[in-house]
Each structure stands twice: as structure tokens, then as C-alpha cells.
Amino acid sequence: MSAPAEGGVPQAAQRPAVGYALHGDIAVATVDNPPVNALSLAVRSGLMAAIGHALADPRVRALVIIGGGATFVAGADINDFGKPYDEPSLYAIIDALMASSKPVIAAIHGSAFGGGLELALACQWRIASPDAQIGQPEVKLGLMPGGGGTQWWTRLAGPEVALAVTTGGHPVAARQAHEWGVIDRIASGPLLEDALAMAQDVVSGTLPARRLSEATDKIRDVDPALFDAFREKNARKWKGQLAPRKIVDCIEAACRVSFAEGFRLEKEAFRECEHSYQCRALIHLFFAERAAGKLRDASRATAAPVRTAGVIGAGTMGAGIAMSFANAGIPVTLLDTSEEALLRGMKTITANYATSVSRGSLPQAKADAALQRIQTATGWSALADADLIVEAVFEDLAVKQDVFRRLDGIAKPDAVLATNTSTLDVDAIAGATTRPDRVVGLHFFSPANVMRLLEVVRGPRTGAAALTTALGVAKTLRKISVIAGNAYGFIGNRILGAYGREADFLLEEGATPAQIDRVLTDFGFPMGLFAMRDMAGLDVIWRIRRQENLTRPAHLRYSPIADRICEMGRFGQKTGRGYYLYKGREAIPDPEIETLIAGVSAELGIVRRDIPDTEILDRLLCAMVNEGARILEEGVAQRAGDIDVVYVNGYGFPASRGGPMQWAVETGLASVYQRVLALHRQHGEYWTPSPLLAKTAACGQDWDSAAAPAP
Ligand code: NAD
């Protein structure tokens, strides 16, 4: 190793990723890799060099590692997961820190997550700013701590805390971590000064020398039943997930074996997680969510600030949308046709806030402030100053066009006018105004104040300024926005239509609602399709279907089961009966429905058969993928990942499987294509394979490359 350089470790780059300086007899290594000081190769090399210099320099008695800029090392670089490690790896740094003959103190401000925290845990001492946060969020990406995290947390804070922190993945405040013994000191002044003072305490012996890897006080006499009880308690939540189970195994091992052996087991388990489908799926979603709200073409404009908003319609959606604005600090005026409708809406809103307060998820003061931001009105002039107005009235084109005509008369010229329609043509709604370029779809999901997904619908005449402003406000509302083209059902409901239709056909062929729902929940959906329909209410979509039936091509297969159920007055949970019978919220299979379905099969001349679960799953997932491929080739979605983001965040597709398009990639696009083709031969037109699916299967291209227009 080259000789120590005062004031900086030699680096190929102009600005060293890790600065090095002497403060008397204490060396300070400052990580400088904006924006979050991720553990890139340059940072790892810089840290190794800094440790080497500190050890080699006889003047240095201790080393402080601190972050430059806004944070300590916030974590590993997600792009590095699943790839071979370039040396020096985090492991090499941890080994060097553990073997260091001179004490090393980590000084944490901002956040220290994942590998960044493990870097700090490998130091002998940790000091943190009072507002710092630490955590092991790996589990959220299908991973687990891999740099000794499970072993250190167990030895420092005991197995119960270690289990909660590492399987939960949530950030922990520095003060809490201090109480648990994971942080040794909370800084009371400037962090570097306090860290240098702490280093002097260590050097002078005021703080005794220690080897954390040999600490055993928190792992002695641990009841082994603790781990099985924890596994059992979380069995349902962790269904099909590898990482949290592996974490428990490693924490259990930490209580039994040496640190070195525990660390070895953790590395092995980490590798397994890193190469799992779940990890690939969750990392795919991580990047897909960040990409989804970005326009691929050059039609970007500057987002105008949204300082005030209006919402028209104080029903189910309007109330939730108004809450979303109020929660984000944007004053909002809620308009409806009568005081009575407004009172009903405000009652819902007040009750929702009261529930959040009583559950402890929202402080009373915040609830009060949010409520204060919601005004009501019946007169349209109240919306004249709003920067953005969202319409959420009945799903009826004539009603919505009338609303937009009126809005055109009162809204200021640069206001963005948005419709929350689920099924109607955004362009036909925009056509009711003299400013169709200012009209955009904002398709919120129910409950709108809770669900994070937002389909931002770009009509053919939607202007770049309105679209960019809508995307900007979505960020303020903390929504995950996905840009969708103006096609029937946009992205989510269009796919729901395709796989819902297949589920109806499966009923006719021999399955039951309970069987299909079980197959979906076994796959990882939180609830089955028929239970979901019952929850949403069957009458709304029935009304839409009756309209559509007037123009439906007669040669296409059509299942009358859903209509028959509605004709019996069974509208789902709200009437206590739908596909199931309801005792409270408990869904009970109903023989009357099974008889109805069998009757439809007989009428249609279909001989019912036992349908294997595998066939049900295959047909439902392949229907989603084939429709998803059509959506992509038509440009209704910009990217395959957008479809996955919609399905995971709006329709309960299990995140650990990455969404339907990622499921197809994992399954093999050629294999999915063959299955769709076979279903096409057997079941006809609906199963015509999408040309894009055929293309990806034939040339091995990924979805987005295959969908890109030829240069
Ligand atoms: P809702 O029936 O609960 O509420 C509609 C409200 O609009 C009522 O309060 C009504 O008084 C008011 N209204 C009707 N005409 C009006 C007018 N001309 N001027 C002012 N107010 C008027 O309906 P909802 O479920 O909230 O749905 C509203 C819209 O949101 C529909 O377009 C629907 O398709 C869409 N949507 C609904 C859901 C859902 O799950 N409910 C999800 C996404 C989108």
C-alpha cells in the first residue's frame, strides 16, 4: 500500500470518493459520493485505503468514518445486487474493520441503511445525530442483511429486537437505537466534533476497548421457542417469501454459534435470496415504480405548481380524492349538487380521519389541519381559482360532458381539468371544453386517500403542460403514477376485463368461485377475483355491461353468469349476497350460486369437468399477459414495467412475483406464447396471441425492446 497522504487518499477520480484527513491523532475518512453516499466500488476502495492509511500511520490512534453531504452511507448500490462483487467488497471492508488494531468510530447523520449500516456496525463504536435513522430495509427487496446485520443486531440488541428490525425493514430512529444499545452515543453538538471527542475517550480508555463479535450478554439463555413462535405468527404474511424466513434462521443461529460461523451462514443465505425470483421481482418493481411516472417521449414541459384544488362529486371517490389533497397540504374545495350530498361526503371524510386518529396512525392536530383544508360548495364559482380540478361524478358520459362544459366557463385558463372516469373516453370528455389540451385523466383507485396507484391518462389532445403538471401533483400526493393511453379500461381495468372473462369461462367449464379465488390467494393475491367483485359491488359494472352488450359482437363467447347473479338482486357485500353469502365480512360459498352456474353450463351445452388448479392459474395469468402485451404494443402503456406497477399496486398481484409481465419473463416468454397459442386453438378468438408476445418469443427480445418502434 502506498504511503499515507495527508489530506486525501490518492484517487484516479478528480474528487476522492472518500476524503482522508488527520485531526491531531485521529484520522477522519469522509465518504463523498452524492447523492446518498452509496457503497460504490470507488467508495469501497476509498474506505479500504483510508483504513490502510490509518493503520500504517503511527501518528494515528483512532479512525472516524463519517458521511459528507446530507447523509452517512445510505446503503449499497441496488444495481450491484445479483452481480459478481468487484473487490474490495463490503466483506473485505468489514473484515478489515473487525481486524483493526486501532479503534474505528462510525459517525452517523441522515441515514445508515443496509450495507451502510453494516459498515457502521462493523466499527467498534457508533455515534449518531439525534435525527439520524438506521435500518435494514433489505427484506423489502427480497433480500436480507448480508454484511453481518443479523449477527450484530442480535448481539447488540437481542434476538427480539433483531427479528423485528430485520424482518420488518422499517427505519429506526437514532434515539431508539441508542436505547437498544446499537448506537453508543447521541451527539449533542456538531457530529464531527462529538465523534472526535468520542475517539479521544476511546483512545484514553474512558470508553473501554471491546470486541462486539465476542459480546454474548444479549444472546445468553434465549428461549429457542421464541423463533418458532415468530415464524408461526408471521406464516401467513410471509407466504411464499424466502428472505424473512432466512433472516429468522440466521438470528436463531446467532444465539447458538460463533460470530464467524453465524456470519458465514448469513452470507450463504444472502446469496440464496439474492438469486431468488422474489428478489429479482422486487428489484424490478423498485426500478419500475421510479420509471412509471416519467414520459418516454420528448413532450415534457415544466410542471406548474398546484396551490389549490377542486373536486367535483362528494361521493366515494370524490371524498377520498379531497382527502388526498388535504393530506398533502393542498387546500381543496369539494363541490356537489346539494348540501345534503356534501354533508354525506364530509361525514365520510370526518369519520375516516377519526378512525386514523383512534388507530394512532395520525395525530389529532394533523387530522384537524387536514380537515381545515377542505371547503365545500354548491356554487361553481368556488372553483374559479383552483389550479387543478378533478371531476368524480357519476360514470355517465353526458353527465361528465355537462360538468366539463360548466367547468370550461368558470375555471381559470391555465387550470388543469381532470376526470376520474374508469371507463369513458377522456377525449370525448375533453371535447366538451374549448381547451382539450388542459384535460387529463386522473384515475384514482378506491379508497383514493389510501391507494397509492394513480393512472394518469393522456388523451390524444392532452397537452404536455397539463400532463406534466398532473404528474407533478401526483408526486406531491405521494402517489405512484403510471401514464396510460386513452383506451377503454386504460391499463388496469382492461387487463381485469380479460382475466375476469377467463375466470367466468372457467366457471362455466366446471370451476367454482371458491376454487378460482383459492388458486389466486394461493398464488399470493390478498383476495380472489370473485370476492373482490363482491366487495366492489356488482351493480356498477352490470350497468356498464348492459350498455356494452348493445354493441358486443354476437359471435364472441359471452358468459351470462355475472348478469344472472345481478338479476337476482345479489350485488355483493352491500346486499349480503353476491358470488358468496356474507356473514359480516366472511364469504361463504353458496349452493344457490353453484346451481345457477351449473344451470348456465347446461344451457350452453358445456359438459362440466374437474379443472385442475394449475390450469386455472395458467389461464388467468396467461390472459393477463396476453392482454398486457396488447396494451404495450398499442402504446397504451409505455413500458412492460408500468403494467406490473399497476397490477401490484392496484390489483393485488403479489409483489414478490413482480407483476404479470415479469411473471411471464420468469416463466419464459416462449413458453407463455406456446400456452397462449394452445389456448387459442382450443378456445378461439379471445386467445389470439398478441403479435408482441409472438415477437418476443421468436426473437428472445425483452418486452420493451420488442415494443420499441423500429429505428
Ligand atoms: P358516487 O356515486 O359515490 O359519487 C358521485 C357523486 O357525484 C355524488 O355525490 C353525486 O351527488 C355527485 N354528482 C353527480 N352529478 C353531479 C354533478 N353534475 N355535479 C356535481 N356533483 C355531481 O360515485 P363514485 O364511486 O365516487 O364514482 C365517481 C367516479 O369515479 C366515476 O366516474 C367512477 O367510475 C370513478 N371511479 C370509481 C371508483 C370506485 O371504486 N368507486 C374507482 C375509480 C374511479
Residues whose N, C-alpha, C, O or C-beta is under 5 A from the ligand:
A	BS01	NAD	I312 G313 A314 G315 T316 M317 G318 L335 D336 T337 A341 A392 V393 F394 E395 N420 T421 S422 F444 F445 S446
